[in-house]
Amino acid sequence: MKLSRKDILGMEDLSVEEINLILDTAESFIEVSTREIKKVPTLRGKTVINLFLEPSTRTRTSFEIAAKRLSADTISISAAMSSMVKGETLTDMARTLEAMNPDVIVMRHSAAGAPHMLSGLIKQSIINAGDGAHEHPTQALLDMLTIRERKEKVAGLKVAIVGDIAHSRVVRSNIYGLIRMGAEVTVAGPATMIPRDIDKMGVRVSCRMKEAIKDADVIMMLRMQIERQDGNIFPSLREYSNYYCLNAQNITLAKDDVLVMHPGPINRGVEIAPDIADGSRSVILDQVTNGVAVRMALLYLLVGGK
């Protein structure tokens, strides 16, 4: 199987059929990670470059593990290790990497649209591992895989996404993907953290967390993106947690079998209480596990592994 596209740049342009293909393929790769020898020869002889020009733990590590479990050769480049510190442009770096003839470049960048620019410059497949506050498609795919795994469907579910909506690339990708797959999405957070006209994406909008999570099948909490915030848009983290932290009291408003999700890293006690993050309804670690499977699936489908 192979995707009919060269790159994975965002969820906005993925069809229902493509999303289902990726999720179905990822399900088949989950089993590989449970083996004693966690490796298949699918991408032997292929080369994957992880170009992470912004800090990452989960995404970078899971892409590296995914490539290695498919037997691909992997090269990791960070901003500090690259010639960009010497003044090299992103365009020149991309063309240099292209000349080395890798098969896939996985890219994270602080500027929105950076992977899209590269995709038009070089012949290799580009996977967007997060571009600024724009999109994070692989996170949305692993989130949907986790939901489908537990709920056996996505269509018809009520999903509440709570937190720093304005600065989160995760929320944009999830909105595109979840709505396309038939979920009902509500976003909630302080008014200063909700983008103007986000309702035009097809979501319900609320500034009240309790209203958003009422009868929810899935609650997705988001991290406060302090590093992206321009100025003081909320009085303090303590006050934020008083209104928007998921805890043992307000979670009772959701359905009894609600799934609690978080893309990580977690600020415990700020957006989610420790007992909820570690509780029976939390699937946060399942998201991490499924992240490896989704990234294996994308590498396999883009490169055309056997």
C-alpha positions, 0 to 999 in steps of 0.5 A: 500500500502507498499513499497517493501523495508525496508529503504529510503536511497537515490534516486539512487536506487529508481525506477520510479514505486516507485517514482510515488507511493510515489508522488501519495501517498503524493498527497493524504495526502496534503488534510489532512493538510488543515483540521480543525483537521489535524490528521488521525489514520493511524499510531496509536500505531506506534513509530517514532524516529527522530535522528537528529545529525546535525542541521535542521529546515525544515526537522526535523519539517516536519517529526515531524508534518508528524508523528503526523498527522498520529497519530504516537508517536514521539521521537526527539533526537539531538546530544546535548541530546544524549549519544554521548556527553559522548562518545557513538558510533553511533553503540551502540546508534542504538542498544540501540534504536533498543532494545526499538522497534520503527517502524521507525528511521529518521536520519540526520548525518554529515557523508555520509553513516551513515544511510546506516550503521545503516540500516544494523545493525538494523531491523527498517526502516531507512529514510535518512534525509540527510547524509553529502554532499551525499544525501537528498532523501525526499527533492528531492521527495518533489521537484518533487511533487512540480514540478509535481503539477505545471507543471503536469509532470516532463518528458521533463522539463528543470531544472537548478540547480545553486549554490554550487554543490560540497557540496550539498546533495540536488543536488545529490538526485535531479539529480538521481530523475529528470533524472530518471523521464525524466527531462533534468538537467543542473548544474551551479556554480563556477568551484571550486564548481562543482565536477569533472566528475559530467557530468557522472551522465547525466547532462549538466555542465556550469560555466555560470548561464545565459547559464544554466537558458536560456529557463529553466522550473524550476530553483533550487537555492542552498545555499552556504554550507559554513560550508562544504567548505574547505578553500576559494573557492570563493573570497567573497559572494559579488562577488558570488552574482554578478555572481550567484544570481537569480534576476529580470534581469537574470530570464528573460532568463528563460521561462515566467512560470518558477518555482523558487525553493530553499531547504532553508534556503535562503541567501537573496541577495546571491543566490536569490534576495528577490523580486524573492524569494517572487515573483509569480514564487516562489514555495519555500513555496509550497516545505515546504508544500509538504515536510510534505505530502511526509514525511507522505507518506513515513512513511505510505508506510514503516510502512504499515499504514491503 
